[in-house]
Amino acid sequence: MLTLRLAWRAFWRHKRRSLIAAAAVAFGLALTLFMLGTADDAHRRMAEMGIRLGSGHVLVQGAGYQQQQTLDHLVEHPQRVIEAARGLPQVTDVVQRINANGLLSSGEASAPVLFSGVDPQIEPRVSDIAGKKKRVAGAYLRSRAQMPFPNQPADIYLGKELAKTLRAELGDRLVLTATPRGGGRPASAAFFLRGTFRSGITDVDSFIVQIPIDEARQLLRLGPRATQVALLLDDLDQTQAVS
């Protein structure tokens, strides 16, 4: 109590100096809070951008997949994960994907790619690059059931920069080659270029390819397996609880 009295007297004994010091402390605290708020907002925006470019708030993957992203580490029963996830109130969408590396060719031109097997019905709801806002030309993927001829090559959807590299136009025939699960000889499948997108990120626009998930399973000989099940949530802050 005596210490507080002495401090109070000292404060008012030198009013000008005390007010300047108090103002400096208040300004410093306000600036710190502003910077923390700005940094937190920037972090949230970056996280949401990554999520909306085709990731998810929560990813369920096979054991060991994060360390070695190969087809040896898969989600063996993705449908069970989907059913469990849909029972959580925070989850707005659930989608399974197959991600793998491959080589995409058009005539004499070719380029290494990361291709994703996706659900053509769900992916536009959960990924910006599958939506109309990022689309440059053409349309999005169709499932095999939606195609006019069941035996024609399936659709492929890729970044505009990659299309330029391959000198590919809408309707062109592209060949995707990849090593199936278990190794062995590479497998190839033909696709027709259905549409192109531009995300604004060069690495995405020049490297990412999407095909229907059933075509990816057949090409890679995966059966019902998937490399990931992605959960989309109401709020980023719910990620830990859902995990």
N, C-alpha and C positions, 0 to 999 in steps of 0.2 A: 504493500500500500504506500509506504514511504517512497519507494522507487518511482511509482506512478506520479506522485505529487511533485517530486523533483523534476521528472521528465516534462510534466505539464507546465511547470513554471519556466523551465528552460526553453520550452517551445515558444511561449508568449514573450519571453524576454527579448528574443531576436525574431520578431514577426516576419520580417522580409526574408531573412535567410531560411527560416522554417517553411514559409509558404513556397519558396522556390524549390526547396528539397522535396516537399510533399508533391508539388506539381510534377517534378522530374520522375518521382517514383510512380505516380499515377499514369504519366505518359508512357513510361517504360512498360508498365503492366498492361496498359491498353494495347500497345504495339505488339507485345508478346501474344496476347490473346487473339489479336487480328491475324498475326502470322500463323499461329496454330490452326485457327479456323480456316484460313486460306489453304494451308497445306493439307488439312483433312479433306476439304472439299475437292481439291485437285486429285488427291488419292482416290476418293470415291468415284470421281468422273473417269479416271483412268481405268479403275477396276471395272466399272460398268461398261466402258467401251470395249475392253477385252472380253467381257462376258457376252456382250451383244454381237461380237464379231464371230461367235461360234464356239464359245466355251460353255460355261455354266457356273452358277454360284457354288454348286457342289458336284464333284465328279467321282463316280464310283468306277474304279478300275481293278483289273486283276492284280493279285499280289505280285510285287516286283516290277510292274509295268513302268512306274515312275522312274526307276533306276535304269531299266533296260527296255526301251520302248520297241519291243519286238512282238511278233505274233505268238511267242511262246507264253506270254502272260496276258490272258484274256478273262473277260467276265463270262463264265461258263453258262450261266442261266440268267441272261439279262431281263427276261420277262418277269422273273420273280422279283428282281430289284425294282422294276417299273411298277409292279403291283404294290409293293411295300411303300414306295415313294409317293404314290398317288393317295395313300392313306394319311399322309401328313398334311395338316391344315395350311402350313406355310408354303407348300409347293404349288406353283401355278402350272408348270409344264414339265414333262419328263420326255427325254428323247435318247435313243441309243444311236451310237455311231461306230464306224469302223475306220480307223486311221492307219495309213500305211504309205510307204515310199514307193515310187514307181518312176517310169520313164514314159513321157507322152510324146508321140510322134505325129507329124503331119507332113506327108510327102518325105522330103529329104531333111526336114528340120525336126529337131527333137530337143527336149528339155527335161531335167529332173524335176519331179513334182512331189508334193505331199497331197495325196488324195484322200477324201473322206467319203465313205458310204453313208448316206443320210436317208431319212424318211422324207420323201417329197411332200407329204401332207403336213408334217409337223414342223420341219426345219424353217419355213418362212415365218413362223410365229416366234421362234426363239433365236434366230440369227439375222442380223442386219444384212449381211452379204447375200442372203437368200431372198431378201425382200425387194420391193420395187424401188425404194429410195436409192439403193446402191447399184441397181441394174442399169447397164449402159445400152444393151441391145438384146433383142430376142425375148425369151421367156424362161421360166424356171423348169426344173426337172419334172418329168412325168414318171409315174410308176409303169411297170410293164402292162398292167391292166388298162391303163389310160391310153395306150398307144394304138394307132389304127391297125397296125399289122404286128402280130405277136412275135414274129421272127426277125423283125428289123433290128438294127443296132440300137442300143439304149441311148438315152440322152447323156450329155456331159455339159457341165457348167463351170466356167473358169474365169480368172481375172483378165482384164483387158490387156495388161502388159504381157501376160503370158500368150494371149492370142496374137499379139503383135510379133512376139519372138518366133512363134510357130507360123506366122503369116497365114493364120486360119480365119475364115469367115463363117458366119452362121450357115449351118447346113453341111459344112465340110466334115469329112470322115477322119476321125482321129483314132490312133491306136494306143492303148494304155498297156504297158508291160510291167509286171510285178512278180516277185518271188512268193509263191504260196506258202501257207503254213507247213512247217516240216521241211522246208527247203526243196531241193531238187531243181528241175528245169524251170525257168521263168515261164509264166503264162501270160497270154495276150488276149485282149478283147477289143473289138471295134466299137466306136461310139460316134454319134452325130452331134456336132456342136449346137446346143440348144439356146445358150445365152451367155452373156459376159457381164461382169460386174466391175466396179471400181470402188474400193474401200478407202482409197487415199493413202494407204500404207504400201509402199513399194514391195516389201517382202511378201505381203499377202497377195497383191495383185499379180505378181510374177511367179508365184510358187504354188498357190492353193487351187485345188480342183475338187469338184463335188460330182458324185455319181449316185444313182439309186442304191440303197443299202443291199438289196437283193443281188444286184450285179456285183457288188464288192464281195459279198459272201461267196458267190459262185467263182469269181476270179481267184480268190485267195483260199478257197476250199475250207471255209470256216464253219460250215453248218449253221446252227442258230447262235453261235457265239458273237461277242462284240468286244471292241477294245475299251469302250467306255459307255456309261450311262450318265447323262448330264441332267441335273435338277435345276430348274429355274424357280426362283423364290420371289415373294412379294417385296422383300427388303434385304439389302446386303447385310444388315446387322443381324439377320437371323441365320447366317451361314453356320456359325459355330454350333448353335442349338440343333440345327437339322443334321449336321455332320455327326 
